[in-house]
Each structure stands twice: as structure tokens, then as C-alpha cells.
């Protein structure tokens, strides 16, 4: 065969063989791949196969993944998740009002904290999308989900849940969750329909009654809500508002943190496993410390808990508090039951040194008790309906 013919055939062969596509991702992403060990091939496939319009999202996830995810998550999981997140955002009426950095950090991520990466998002989108189809804003959609979602998926508050850091799927399978599990479930449902949301919480209230977790939603700015505790007054309302306003930024245990997927250099304190330091966070204490009016000058916050029997369960009962020296001064409210967070206790602002008559009525039963208010800034009294 003559040389010109060989050259021509070689040229045709080279033209028919597509050139190897150059890697499009930056050095920072390449460094993350190097940390993935044997799983690097899966992450590389995800980067190569993701549509060009979704590359930024895939890069964001891989750049900010904790080590546990770099070494375990598979390409199909990431490709499906990223595609669903972009699809949900594109379908949302509020899409144009959500900044890109908020979408990347608070809609796109596949997890909130350290919960199992078990991909419960498709099921949540199936449930949540019809609920918010008429909503025009992220805040409106979040409130609808908080009001309706938990009854549909049949998940309620209970300290009998299997573990505190349940994924949305685990909570829906068991039907029980405490504040962290409920918050993860609501955040995932919000994100499934393009509503930016994240976890917020404190390791310990300043009154030392324990930790708490709730949800923040982006509605032009970050606003909060108690998961499975919709407030008729809307966002930025709830039983813990007063407690949050007393957060102490000078003490890490008493700060308020919000979760982040993007690395921040600050860890979200997971009270169920303080050894985990790879969940990023931002310190949002300052936004809460002026969020609620403090008790009236010279008053003490007295909280009333009602149980069905000694060491029994919390019950919803009508509570009336009357100042014995001034009978015209009365206060009333309804105590919390077992579906409410343990720290959700009916509060009254009372005068220290005064004696009060507390009358509790439930199911035809009435129990009366007397209380003299101390000078402590806060006190709790427990009343049982049975001796």
C-alpha cells in the first residue's frame, strides 16, 4: 500500500476517534478526589457525567464533602440527587428570588447533619410538591409543610425514638422523632421543593434545661420555626423564642448555631456525638439575642408542667394562675402534652414574693395548688392530676 494511502487512512481513523475530554474541574476538586481513596472513581464519574448546567452544583458538593462522604458516596446517588435539586429549583415560583449561594448551600445538599445518606428526598418531593403548589414564597411554602407534612407522614414527637440523628427516611419508617429528627425531616421536605432551609440549635439553653434543635428557612432573610410546631403567627415565633433570646455568645455551649454544607471552619456541636467535628456551622447567636421581649421588669418566669400522675406523662390542661393578694390579676394557658418538646413548658411572668393559686382543669378533673414565687430568674412547678 502506498504511503499517501496509509496517511489518509490514519487521518480518517484519528478523526473517527473522539479526543479524550479534558477534566473541567479545578485543582481544589482534584484535591478532594485525591482524598477519596478507592471511591475517587465514583466521584470522577459523577463529575464527568453531570450535565454542564449542573456542574457548579456537583463541584460544590464534592469540594465541601466531609471525609466520610468522599470515601462512600456513589456516582448514581450524586447524579440523581443533583438533577432532582436543580429540577425542584427550576419548578419553584420563587426561584428567581433565591441567591445562587443560598441554593448551593441550603437546597442542593443531600444531608443536614450526620444523618444516614439514604436518599429519602424523592419520597418527600412526591409528598411535599402537591402541598405547596399554590404557594408563592418560600416562607409560605415552609409554613404549609410544617402544618401538614407531619400528619401525612405520621411522624410525631417522642423521646422513644430510635436515635436522635435520624434521617428523614428513618423517622418516616419509625413514626417517632425528637426535635433533631423532626427538624431534619422538615428541612429535607423544604429542600425537596426548592425552599432553602437548614438546621439551627443550641447545645444547652442558658437555664441549663438541655439542648434544642429547630429549623431556619430563607425568606429573603433567615427566619425560624419549630419543626412540627407551626405557629399561627407565622415564622420567627414559637415557645423557644424567649429561651433563644437569652443565648450567651461568650460561651460556646450557650451559642446558637446554624448548619452549613460549605466548610466554615466552625463545627456544629452534635450533642449526641461530640466527637463528630465535620458538620460545618455558622454562629447565628446575635440574630436571636434580641429576638424576643424579656420578662417584664421585676417579674420572674414561672413554668407550669402538668402530669397525669407522679412520674407520668404530660397532658394538655387548662391552667389558671391567680395572685392571692390581688384576685383580679389572673393568667391562663394550656399546658403541653407528650407531642411537644420536653422544654416546651407553659410560661407565666409573675411577681417574686407573691403567692399564687394555680388551678388545673382536665377531663372533668380540677386540681388546685399554691405557689410562692422565689426571686430566681426562672422556676418550674409540676402539678399532677392524680395524688
N, C-alpha and C positions, 0 to 999 in steps of 0.2 A: 504494500500500500504506500502510496506516495506521501511524503512528509506534509504537504499542504492539506491533504485529506485528513491525516491524523490530527493536525492542529485544529481543523474545523470541527472534527468530532469532539475533541477535548473541550472546545469552546462551548459547544452545544450542551455537553454534559455539565459543565460548570453553571451554565445558565439555568439548567433544569433543577439544580440542587440549591434549595434556599439557603442563604447565608445564615449562620447562627446569630440569633438576635442578641444584641448587646444587653447586659444587665442594666436596667433603668434606675435601680435604686441607689441611694448614696452610700457613702462609707459607713455612716452610723448604722444603717440597716445591715450592711455586710458584717459589722462587728457583732450585732445581735445574732446573726446566723451562726457566726463562729462560736457563740456561747450555747448554741442549741444542741451540740453534740450530734448523736446519731439522728436526731429529729430535724436537722438542718435541711435535709432533702424535702421534707414535707413543707416546711416554711418557704423554701425556694420555689417549690411548685405553686404554692399559693400566690407568691409574688409574680410568677411568670404567667399564670392563667387568669389573674384578676383582670377584668375589663379596664381599659385605660382610664375611664371616667371614675373608677373606684380605687385607683392605685394609691391615692393620697390616704384613703382610709385604711387600706391594708398595711401600708408603710407605718402609719401612726400606731396601729395595734402592735406590730412586730417590734417597732422601736421602743415601745413602753411596756412590753410584756414582762411580768415577773419571771424569774428563772424557772419556776415550776411549770409555767405555761410554755416557755420556749422549748422545753425538752419533751413536751407531751402532746400539745395540740396538733391536730392533723389538718391537712390542706382542705379536705372536703368540708370540715366543720367551719373553717375560717371563710372559705369562699361562699358557702351558703349563708353564713351569718352576715357577712359584709353586704352581699347582694340584698338580703332582706332589709337591712338597716337603710340602705340607700333608697330602696323601693318605698319603705314606710315614710321616709322623709319627703320624698317626691310627691307622695299622695296627700300629705298633710296640708290643710288650708293655710297654716301658719308658717310654712316652710321658709318663705322669704324673710321672716322676722327673726329667724334663729341664726345667730352668727356661726360662721364655719367652725371656729374653735370650740364653741359650745356643742355643736353637732358631733364633732370628733370625740370629745371627752365625755359627753353626757347622754348621747343617744347611741352612738356606734358600739361602745364596749360590750362584750359578751358577759361581763360579771361586774358585781358591785364591790364585793369584799373578797373573802377567801372561800366562798361557797363553791360547791361542785360545779364544774363546767359541763353540764349535762343537756344544754340546748333545749330549755323549756320555752324559748321565745316564740317559736311558731304557734304553739298551742295558745299562748297568751294573745298573740296577734289575732288569732281566729275568734277569741272571746271578746277582746277589747275593741277591735275595729268597729263592729256594729254599735257599740255603746257610745262612741264618740263621733259618729258620722255626721252629726248636726252641730258639733262644737266648732267654734270659730277661733278660739285662742287656746294656748297651751294650758293656761290656768283653769279655764272652763273644763277642758278635757280631763285634767288631773282630778278635779273635784268630782266629776261624774264617775270616774273609775274608782275613786276612794269610796264613793257612796254605794256603788252597785257591784263591783268586782267580787268582793269577799263573800257575799251571799251566793253568787253564781258558782264560784269555785268551791264553796262550802269549807272555807278556812276561817277559824276563829282563834282568838287569843286563848292560850292555855300554857301554864307552866309545866304541863305534862308532855310538851313537845319532845321529839327525839333528841334534838340538839339545837343550840342557839343559832348556828350559822347555816341554817337550811337554805338550799336553793329554792327557787320558785316551784320547780317541779316536785321537790321533796315535800314542801308544805302542802301543795295541792294533793299529793298522794296520801299524806297522813291526816290532813284536815285540821292540824293544830300547829300553832307557831306563837312565839313570843314576839316582842317588839322588833327584834332584828330580822326574823324570818318574815314577818308581816311587811316590814319596810322593803326588804329585797323583792318581795312579790309585787308590791306596788310600783317600785322603781322599774322593774322589768316590764310590767304591763304598760307603763308610760312610754318607755323607750320603744316598745314594740309597735307603737303607733306614732312615733316621731316626736314625742314630748320629752324634752330634756329633763332628766331627773337624776338625783344622787342621794346617797345615804348621809345623814347627819347624826351626831350623837355626842354624848359625854361619857367618859369613863366613870365619873362619880359626881353626883349633884353636890353642891356645897353644903347641903344639910345632911350629907352622908347617908341618904336613903338608897343609894345604889346607882347603877348606870341606866341609861336610856338611849334608844335609837329611834329616829324618825326620818322623814323624807323632805327633801328640798326639791322644788320644781322651778324651772326657769320660765318666767312670765314677764319678760322684759328686764327682770331682775330676779334674784333668788328669793323665793318665798317658801315657807314651811307648812307642813301638815302632819298630823299624827296618822300613821297607817292604820286603816280600818277604824279611824276615829274622825269621820267627816264632821266638820263644824258648820252649822247653818250660817255662821257669819263669814265663811269663806276661808281663804288662805291666811296665814300669819295669825291664826287663832288656835287655841287648844289648851287643855288643862295644864300642860307643862310650860306654858309661856312665862309664868311668874318664876318658876324654878330656873329657866334658861336665862332670865334677866339677871340672875344673881351669879352667873358663871364668873370664875376668877381666872383671868388671863395670866396671872403671875404664877399659877400652879398648873402644870401640865395635866394633872388628874382632874382638875375642875374646868378645863377649857372645853370649848365646843369645836368639833372637827367635822369637816365635810369630806366625803370620799372623792378621789380623783383617780383616773386611769393614767393620765400623764404623770410622769415622775416629777416629784416636787421637792424631794429631799427631806420630807416630813412623813412619818408613818402614822396611819390611822390606828389608834390603840384598840386592839381587839381583846376585850376583857376575858373572853373565853379561851384565848391563847395568846398571852403577851409575848410569846417567843416569835410570833409572826411579825416581821417588820417590813414586809414587801408590799403592803397595801398603801399606796400614796394618799396623802391628805392635805387639806389646806385648813389653816386656823381661822375660823369664822366667828370667834368669840365676840369680837367688837360689835358685830351686827346684831347680836342678841342682848347684850347687856343693857341696852336702852329700849328693849322691845316691849316691855310690859310695865305698867304702873306698879310701883312698890306699895306695900300696905300703907294705909293712912297713917299719918304721923301719930305716934303714941299707941298704935294698935299692934296686936300680936296675931300671927296667922295660926289659927286652930283648925286642925283637920279631923273630920269625923269618919271613922270606918265602922260599918255595920256588918256583923256576922250572924249567921243563922243559929250558931251555938258556939260555946267556947272552943277555940282552935278549929272552928268550922269554916264554911265558905262565905264569901262576901255576897251580900244581897242588896238589890236596889230598894231603898226605903225612903219614905218622906221624912226629912229631918227638919225640925223646927227648933231654933235656939232663941231663948228669951232671957233678957237681962232681968234678974230677980229684983234689982233695985228700981228698974225702970221698965215695967211690963210692956210699955208701948214700943219698946225697942226690940224688934224680933227680926230674925233672919230665917230663911228656909232654902232647901235644896234637896236633891235626890242623891243618895249615896251610890257608889259604883258597885257593879256586880263582878262575877268571875271573868267576864269577857273583856274587862278593862285592864289596862296595865296595872301592876301592883302598886305603882307610885301615884296612880290616879285616885287621889283621896279628896273627898268633898271639903273645900276650904271655907273658912269664915274669918273675917278680920274683927277681932274682939278686943275689949279693953282690959289690960292687965290689972289684976287685983279684984276685978268684978266677978261675982258668982252668976252662973247662967244655968237655966233649966233646959236640958236637951230632951226633946220628945221625939221618939222614933216610931213611925207607924208603917206596918207592912202586913198585908193579907189579913186584916181584921185584928192584928195584934198591936198593942201600943206599949212601949217601954219608956220609962222616964229615968233620967239620970241628972245629977248635978255636977257642975264643973266650976272650979275656981281657976281663973286664968293666971298663969305664972308670968314672970317677966321675961321668960325666954322668948327669943325671936320667933320660935315656931314650936308647936307641940301637937301631938297626935293623941286622940282618945278613941278607944274601941268600945263599941256597945254591942252586946249580944242580945238576940231576941228571945233566947231561952236561958234560964238560970244556969 
